[in-house]
Amino acid sequence: MSNSGGPPRQAIVDLLLEYMDSRYPQRPQAPDLLYVSVQRQMLFHVHEGRSVATYPISTAMAGLGSEQDSYRTPTGLHRVSEKFGDDVPPLGILKDREFTGEFADTDFAGIDKDWITSRILWLEGLEPGVNQGANVDSHERYIYIHGTANEKSIGTASSMGCVRMRNADVMELYGRIPVGTLVVILDN
């Protein structure tokens, strides 16, 4: 968990909550909200209207977009539809959401193997035509928040579309939020 420079976290969260009330007035109400700021490459965990944690992340190297096979990070309102990795050790590799029994090498020679490690929060888009439905469906695209072996890439746009986190961070977040938590991904 970290807090980088710039505006105080709570001021950002207050603006976010105003935006959410204006843009998504009919959204389900829940105590937790995750905000992915693509420009800041940060994930904010909001609990009951208060900033409780921030984490550096990595979104897509190819930028933002929802199209199938675009390798872009989708924007808009999502929810955590499923969680995987309850007992997976740090750096444990997940394939098809199952622990393979293998561990990622953080010292690989410069090639990003895009391993999915430690935990998975599988996202489901909630905006038809934006991140839900034919050719733009975040769930069908397997868009996750997940751990990565390439922790050196965190803080830069470097993923294949998912939201990457450091292993310790994704494990902490995974333990803090339930299935159904809303996630909003914005280009700001």
BELSULJO-V255228 format. One record per residue. N is the residue number from 0. RES is the residue in three letters. BURIAL is # if it has 16 or more other C-alpha atoms within 10 Angstrom, else .. Layout:
N;RES;BURIAL  N;RES;BURIAL
This chain:
0;MET;.  1;SER;.  2;ASN;.  3;SER;.  4;GLY;.  5;GLY;.  6;PRO;.  7;PRO;.  8;ARG;#  9;GLN;.  10;ALA;.  11;ILE;.  12;VAL;#  13;ASP;.  14;LEU;.  15;LEU;#  16;LEU;#  17;GLU;.  18;TYR;.  19;MET;.  20;ASP;.  21;SER;.  22;ARG;.  23;TYR;.  24;PRO;.  25;GLN;.  26;ARG;.  27;PRO;.  28;GLN;.  29;ALA;.  30;PRO;.  31;ASP;#  32;LEU;#  33;LEU;#  34;TYR;#  35;VAL;#  36;SER;#  37;VAL;#  38;GLN;.  39;ARG;#  40;GLN;#  41;MET;#  42;LEU;#  43;PHE;#  44;HIS;#  45;VAL;#  46;HIS;#  47;GLU;.  48;GLY;.  49;ARG;#  50;SER;#  51;VAL;.  52;ALA;#  53;THR;#  54;TYR;#  55;PRO;#  56;ILE;#  57;SER;#  58;THR;#  59;ALA;#  60;MET;#  61;ALA;.  62;GLY;#  63;LEU;#  64;GLY;#  65;SER;#  66;GLU;#  67;GLN;.  68;ASP;.  69;SER;#  70;TYR;#  71;ARG;#  72;THR;#  73;PRO;#  74;THR;#  75;GLY;#  76;LEU;#  77;HIS;#  78;ARG;#  79;VAL;#  80;SER;#  81;GLU;#  82;LYS;#  83;PHE;#  84;GLY;#  85;ASP;.  86;ASP;.  87;VAL;#  88;PRO;#  89;PRO;#  90;LEU;#  91;GLY;#  92;ILE;#  93;LEU;#  94;LYS;.  95;ASP;.  96;ARG;#  97;GLU;.  98;PHE;#  99;THR;.  100;GLY;.  101;GLU;.  102;PHE;#  103;ALA;#  104;ASP;.  105;THR;.  106;ASP;.  107;PHE;.  108;ALA;.  109;GLY;.  110;ILE;.  111;ASP;.  112;LYS;.  113;ASP;.  114;TRP;#  115;ILE;#  116;THR;#  117;SER;#  118;ARG;#  119;ILE;#  120;LEU;#  121;TRP;#  122;LEU;#  123;GLU;#  124;GLY;#  125;LEU;#  126;GLU;#  127;PRO;.  128;GLY;.  129;VAL;#  130;ASN;#  131;GLN;#  132;GLY;.  133;ALA;.  134;ASN;.  135;VAL;#  136;ASP;#  137;SER;#  138;HIS;#  139;GLU;#  140;ARG;#  141;TYR;.  142;ILE;#  143;TYR;#  144;ILE;#  145;HIS;#  146;GLY;#  147;THR;#  148;ALA;#  149;ASN;#  150;GLU;.  151;LYS;.  152;SER;#  153;ILE;#  154;GLY;#  155;THR;#  156;ALA;#  157;SER;#  158;SER;#  159;MET;#  160;GLY;#  161;CYS;#  162;VAL;#  163;ARG;#  164;MET;#  165;ARG;#  166;ASN;#  167;ALA;.  168;ASP;#  169;VAL;#  170;MET;#  171;GLU;.  172;LEU;#  173;TYR;#  174;GLY;.  175;ARG;.  176;ILE;#  177;PRO;#  178;VAL;.  179;GLY;#  180;THR;#  181;LEU;#  182;VAL;#  183;VAL;#  184;ILE;#  185;LEU;#  186;ASP;.  187;ASN;.
